[in-house]
Amino acid sequence: MSFDINNAKGVFATVDAAIEATHKAQREFYVNCTKEGREAILTAIREAVLARAEDFAKMVREETKLGRVEDKIAKHHLTAMKTPGTEVLDTKVWSGDNGISLGERAPYGVIGAVTPVTNPTETIVNNAISMLAGGNAVTFNVHPSSKVVSAVMIDLLNKTIVEAGGPENLVTMVKEPTLETLNEIAQSPLINMLVGTGGPGLVKAILQSGKKGVGAGAGNPPVIVDASANLELAAAGVYGGASFDNNLLCIGEKEVFVEEAVADAFLDKLEEVGAYVLTAEEAEQLTKQILTLDEFEGTKPCTAHEIARVWHPVKKHVGQDAGEILKSIGIESDTRLAVMLVENDHPLVHVEQMMPVLPVVICKDIDEAIERAVAAERANKHSACIYSGNIENVTKFGARINTTIFAHNGPTLSGVGYNAEGTSTFTIAGPTGEGITNALSFTRARRFAIAQGGLRIV
Ligand code: NAD
């Protein structure tokens, strides 16, 4: 497909031009577009994205060099079909002797949104549907390593919106996104809200901006497999979840704590479903390939926070196929997931590795597993999961871990409606508390009070 970014709809050379155009579009949209009109636009967006899901999955893989095409197709389907629209914008009514009051949801106006390289176009679609449903418009500062495919998506969304009766430039982006352009967006008086999906540096920048901010940050989701678990279910769930899109997703399973009584049987089941379980020697070799250690002064880092601060994933392995990663130590395998048995202080337990290499830690009982899982999650308030037939263990872990998403007997992806019930999002706002964001997250509460009993019929 030939694509000329200079002629792409909604893609602007400067921040000022992008925001001015988006601001004009938002005024027109809010004044002229009924809820029915908004829904017509959202339906058209859903259809357009579904029709081109495969193209986008391939383009994202091509540009970012991360993840798996088949899973990226599934992510585009998920974002198009399960991001809710205007139906979540409920109106509240109070009626009594003193009149009627209405609680309504109003748009913020123009939102500045930042996207990650791990779900670039999926996040654009998800944010656009939620923000437009709320009556807003949005200017994106996309991750620079995904700027071309993001521009293709912005162009498609603009053409689709205009064909469906909306104004042009409801969804825009800066052609060459940088930290400087993000700064300009954050400082623009026409931007009323900032939404950031990415790592800790981004979330911090959003929260320090002085604007209303929604921050969707990093995770390091732990899985517990207790002695009462259905081990076939657990192995299949962990294998599927931790290898989905090569474990790029913030929500993906990043480490497992298994009760000693079932540890061997669980590893056997993992092997049966296709995982490559490394020997201790192979695990040591692979760790040296996939993680690096910063120089540090003083005593050896030992808490989860300290370990995560000094160890980092090696960039060339992030988001790559397990088979490719294993090749770096001379192993030939077509597995989707490599698994290694490690001690609890192993860096892979605490680093957000974003690659399909999964550490498994044996724990003496459920209390030790919970304690370790809570430490490994590092209060990201993101996601966690447990395979268990014991409701007390599920309850105890759920209460302690306190994550936005808590899955039972299924992959953490269930928490965003993938092969599960419920709506979806690609902006899981743990740090700022909106959780599974939707149109409601991007609207302001307004109150209309009709006092003194006017307009009442009872
Ligand atoms: P990243 O933080 O490197 O980049 C995300 C975006 O933020 C990019 O557009 C980047 O240009 C910008 N950015 C990065 N550092 C910044 C800083 N200091 N100040 C301002 N802007 C900054 O993350 P990534 O590699 O693109 O994505 C992976 C990370 O995002 C992982 O940590 C993952 O867990 C997280 N993530 C979270 C969610 C969620 O919903 N909570 C969803 C996807 C990804």
Boltz pocket constraint, residues with backbone or C-beta under 6 A from the ligand:
constraints:
  - pocket:
      binder: B
      contacts: [[A, 114], [A, 115], [A, 116], [A, 117], [A, 118], [A, 119], [A, 141], [A, 142], [A, 143], [A, 144], [A, 178], [A, 179], [A, 182], [A, 197], [A, 198], [A, 199], [A, 200], [A, 201], [A, 202], [A, 205], [A, 216], [A, 217], [A, 218], [A, 219], [A, 248], [A, 249], [A, 250], [A, 251], [A, 352], [A, 426], [A, 427], [A, 428], [A, 429], [A, 430]]
      max_distance: 6.0
